């Protein structure tokens, strides 16, 4: 009987320890990984800057900031809706506008991203805050730009909040995941 009591106490102690460890686990456990669709080609959003060159329309060659309505205002075309499009799709949309209005027969358009929206790093990093985006940045380079991990940080995986089709999507990401302008990266505290 005494042996059975000891086994029961040991079993209860182990279960309590596992329950305690489960309560201390990271919130990343329940998040899905960053999807390939949301990590694919960047879609322009309000606040992004575009450098536009239009052959034979010298006054249009300059930078444009996408306004809150998702448009840029070009000479001769007026407002062109560009939010949600890739850079190549913007080139095609501008060319279609010139052809549709019969302003240019075969327009040659070049659109390059200028200054894209910043991203944000919060949590267990040495210098949290807003950081300027550069093409090809990964989670690790974003954390490095934020001063690196603190000694309390859970390294290796982070939470990324990204706007996809107008909806905020929370995902977990590894250090080699590509980030996008406007992403919010959160580094959690490790528990032991």
C-alpha positions as CSV (number, residue, x, y, z in Angstrom):
1,X,0.0,0.0,0.0
2,X,2.8,2.4,1.0
3,X,4.6,1.6,-2.4
4,X,1.4,2.4,-4.3
5,X,1.1,5.8,-2.5
6,X,4.7,6.7,-3.4
7,X,4.0,5.8,-7.1
8,X,0.8,7.9,-7.0
9,X,2.7,10.9,-5.5
10,X,5.5,10.5,-8.1
11,X,3.0,10.3,-10.9
12,X,1.1,13.4,-9.7
13,X,4.3,15.3,-9.3
14,X,5.3,14.4,-12.9
15,X,1.9,15.5,-14.3
16,X,2.1,18.8,-12.4
17,X,5.6,19.4,-13.8
18,X,4.4,18.7,-17.3
19,X,1.4,21.0,-16.9
20,X,3.6,23.7,-15.6
21,X,6.0,23.3,-18.5
22,X,3.1,23.4,-20.9
23,X,1.8,26.6,-19.4
24,X,5.3,28.2,-19.9
25,X,5.6,27.2,-23.5
26,X,5.9,29.9,-26.2
27,X,2.9,31.4,-27.9
28,X,4.6,30.4,-31.2
29,X,3.5,26.8,-30.8
30,X,0.0,27.5,-32.0
31,X,0.9,29.7,-35.0
32,X,1.2,28.4,-38.5
33,X,4.4,28.9,-40.4
34,X,4.6,31.9,-42.9
35,X,2.9,30.7,-46.0
36,X,4.6,30.6,-49.3
37,X,1.8,32.7,-50.8
38,X,2.4,35.6,-48.3
39,X,6.2,35.3,-48.8
40,X,6.0,35.5,-52.6
41,X,6.3,38.6,-54.7
42,X,5.8,41.8,-52.8
43,X,2.5,43.6,-53.4
44,X,2.7,47.4,-53.2
45,X,0.8,49.2,-50.4
46,X,0.0,52.9,-49.5
47,X,3.2,54.6,-48.3
48,X,5.5,52.8,-50.7
49,X,7.5,55.0,-53.1
50,X,7.8,54.2,-56.8
51,X,10.4,55.5,-59.3
52,X,8.6,55.8,-62.6
53,X,10.2,56.4,-66.0
54,X,8.0,56.8,-69.1
55,X,9.8,57.1,-72.4
56,X,8.7,60.2,-74.4
57,X,6.9,61.7,-71.4
58,X,9.7,63.6,-69.6
59,X,7.5,65.3,-67.0
60,X,6.4,61.9,-65.7
61,X,9.9,60.7,-64.8
62,X,10.0,61.1,-61.0
63,X,9.1,59.4,-57.8
64,X,5.5,58.8,-56.6
65,X,4.2,57.9,-53.2
66,X,1.2,55.6,-53.1
67,X,-1.5,57.5,-51.3
68,X,-4.0,56.2,-48.7
69,X,-6.4,55.4,-51.5
70,X,-3.8,53.1,-53.2
71,X,-3.2,55.4,-56.2
72,X,-0.5,57.5,-57.8
73,X,-1.2,60.5,-59.9
74,X,0.6,60.6,-63.2
75,X,0.7,63.4,-65.8
76,X,-1.7,62.8,-68.7
77,X,-3.3,59.7,-66.9
78,X,-4.3,61.2,-63.6
79,X,-4.9,58.7,-60.9
80,X,-3.8,55.1,-61.4
81,X,-4.7,52.4,-58.9
82,X,-1.6,50.5,-57.9
83,X,-2.0,49.1,-54.4
84,X,-2.0,45.4,-54.3
85,X,-0.1,45.1,-57.5
86,X,3.5,43.9,-58.1
87,X,6.0,46.3,-59.7
88,X,5.6,44.5,-63.1
89,X,1.8,44.8,-62.9
90,X,2.1,48.5,-62.3
91,X,4.2,48.9,-65.4
92,X,1.5,47.0,-67.4
93,X,-1.3,49.1,-65.9
94,X,0.4,52.4,-66.7
95,X,1.1,51.2,-70.3
96,X,-2.5,50.1,-70.7
97,X,-3.6,53.5,-69.6
98,X,-1.5,55.2,-72.2
99,X,-2.7,52.8,-74.9
100,X,-6.4,53.1,-73.9
101,X,-6.3,56.9,-74.1
102,X,-4.3,56.7,-77.3
103,X,-1.5,58.9,-75.9
104,X,1.3,56.5,-76.8
105,X,1.1,53.6,-79.2
106,X,3.9,51.5,-77.7
107,X,4.7,52.9,-74.3
108,X,7.9,51.9,-72.6
109,X,7.5,52.1,-68.8
110,X,10.0,51.4,-66.1
111,X,8.9,51.2,-62.5
112,X,11.3,50.5,-59.7
113,X,10.6,50.4,-55.9
114,X,12.0,53.5,-54.1
115,X,11.7,53.7,-50.4
116,X,9.4,51.0,-49.2
117,X,7.5,51.1,-45.9
118,X,9.5,50.3,-42.8
119,X,9.1,47.1,-40.7
120,X,9.0,46.9,-37.0
121,X,10.8,44.6,-34.5
122,X,9.5,44.3,-30.9
123,X,10.1,42.1,-27.9
124,X,13.4,40.7,-26.8
125,X,15.8,42.6,-29.0
126,X,18.3,45.3,-27.9
127,X,16.9,48.2,-30.0
128,X,13.2,47.6,-30.8
129,X,11.4,49.9,-33.1
130,X,10.9,51.0,-36.7
131,X,13.6,50.0,-39.2
132,X,14.0,50.9,-42.9
133,X,13.4,48.0,-45.2
134,X,16.0,46.8,-47.7
135,X,15.4,44.3,-50.5
136,X,16.1,40.7,-49.6
137,X,16.0,41.1,-45.8
138,X,15.5,38.0,-43.7
139,X,14.3,37.7,-40.1
140,X,17.9,37.3,-38.9
141,X,19.0,40.5,-40.7
142,X,16.0,42.3,-39.3
143,X,16.9,41.2,-35.8
144,X,20.5,42.3,-36.4
145,X,19.3,45.7,-37.5
146,X,17.4,45.9,-34.2
147,X,20.6,45.3,-32.2
148,X,20.4,41.5,-31.9
149,X,18.7,39.3,-29.4
150,X,18.7,40.1,-25.7
151,X,20.0,37.4,-23.3
152,X,16.4,36.5,-22.5
153,X,15.3,36.0,-26.2
154,X,13.9,32.8,-27.6
155,X,16.2,32.5,-30.6
156,X,15.5,30.8,-33.9
157,X,11.8,31.5,-34.3
158,X,9.7,34.6,-34.1
159,X,6.2,35.8,-34.7
160,X,5.5,37.8,-38.0
161,X,2.4,39.8,-38.4
162,X,1.8,40.6,-42.1
163,X,-1.1,42.1,-44.0
164,X,-2.3,39.8,-46.7
165,X,-5.3,40.9,-48.9
166,X,-6.2,43.5,-46.3
167,X,-6.2,41.0,-43.4
168,X,-3.6,40.7,-40.6
169,X,-2.0,37.2,-40.6
170,X,0.0,36.0,-37.6
171,X,2.6,33.3,-38.4
172,X,5.8,31.9,-37.0
173,X,9.0,32.3,-39.0
174,X,12.5,31.0,-38.8
175,X,15.6,33.2,-39.1
176,X,16.0,32.6,-42.8
177,X,12.4,33.7,-43.7
178,X,12.2,36.7,-46.0
179,X,10.4,39.7,-44.6
180,X,8.4,42.3,-46.4
181,X,7.8,46.1,-45.8
182,X,5.3,46.7,-43.1
183,X,5.9,43.4,-41.3
184,X,5.8,43.3,-37.5
185,X,8.4,40.9,-36.0
186,X,8.0,39.9,-32.4
187,X,10.8,38.1,-30.5
188,X,9.5,36.2,-27.5
189,X,11.2,35.7,-24.1
190,X,12.5,32.2,-23.5
191,X,11.3,30.5,-20.4
192,X,14.4,28.6,-19.4
